[in-house]
Amino acid sequence: MENSIPMVDLHGQYLKIKADIDSALQQVIDSSVFIGGPAVQDFSAHLADYLGDTHVVTCANGTDALQLALMALDLHRGDEVIVPAFTYVASAEVIALLGLTPVLVDVDPATFNVSADAVAEAITPRTRAVIPVHLFGQSCDMEPLLYHCNDRHLYVVEDNAQAIGADYTFSDGHTAKTGTMGTIGCTSFFPSKNLGCYGDGGALYTADTAFAERIRMAANHGQRVKYHHDIIGCNSRLDAMQAAVLDVKLRHLDEYNTARRAAARRYTSALGDIDGLVCPTEMPFSTHVYHQYTLRIADHRRDQLKDWLAGHGIPSMIYYPLPLHRQAAFQGLCRIGGDLTTAERLADEVLSLPMHTELAPDQQDRIIDTIIQFFKTH
Ligand SMILES: *Cc1c(COP(=O)(O)O)cnc(C)c1O
């Protein structure tokens, strides 16, 4: 059996920065400041610098980040929040958890992302916020979306868990980092994300000082002054060990995203002409940082290809096999905001290939050859 190819290679990535990571972790242990303290402050400041003019509030994970964002906004039970039907469950779960109504809208088949039109059609007098998800590493088309949302006074909470480091270009040529264009941006530092720690972690960013303050309060038991609780909050914090790891890895984020883009280019140039398979589309308005490299395989051959790859020692993943309106948990809790046929089709067609910063050309050649063989013989 040939060497197996991993979906992600966190160990290989660690070995290249081992000296810096080990000493950063040792410093935290020596200081014995495990919660808050300089490691968290330094990382928050460096992330704010990286993103531009924004406040950064760290928290325990990406799901908490989304929940805290909604808690910080002025929302009430029954208010509607628009979210794509094709996404990771966390984007919509927090809406329902807070007693708000998720309104599910369809996505664009080329980008997997929500369009301004789909959002505009789903807006009602009860709509208060929209959660665009920059899925798989590419920005939603934010300019028309922001136009609609500003026009209707809707909050925009960007789910940036998969696209940290991507740039969106507006029609006048200026660019912005994903997550910094809406009211609040949310990130996950789950180990396999583009900027991942060695456990759980998350962050929110906002240019609005008052929202930053409310997020901090919500994440810290609703207190501004210790033991004085103004609102019902929760306990969600990034610990110092994770912040120390992230501070080292943030310095490599652009280089990591460049490596992902290079691997994606290699896949697309080898697979782009195969009939029955569609490679990811890069839109002119966004850099794509390839959290996932996701193919579309039509004609009910996706599962066959997945099995074929597995038989040749190559992993692949289906992100996501069920759109949210087909999930048991959301029955009766969400509103369908339009036709969702693209979300349904994508759930049947998508297949993500191994994609990470350490992917070697010879590994990619094996994956590519195995896919070519499949389409020759099926
Ligand atoms: C990973 C992810 C989250 C949640 O992040 P956790 O840190 O796992 O809680 C939310 N939204 C999207 C799109 C994600 O990919």
The ligand as an ORCA input file, in Angstrom:
! r2SCAN-3c Opt
* xyz 0 1
  C     -15.889     25.664     11.739
  C     -17.060     26.498     11.435
  C     -17.836     27.097     12.445
  C     -17.725     26.770     13.907
  O     -16.479     26.788     14.446
  P     -16.149     25.942     15.793
  O     -14.855     26.537     16.238
  O     -16.020     24.521     15.373
  O     -17.240     26.158     16.756
  C     -18.856     27.947     12.071
  N     -19.125     28.198     10.778
  C     -18.426     27.622      9.779
  C     -18.779     27.952      8.378
  C     -17.377     26.741     10.080
  O     -16.701     26.180      9.070
*
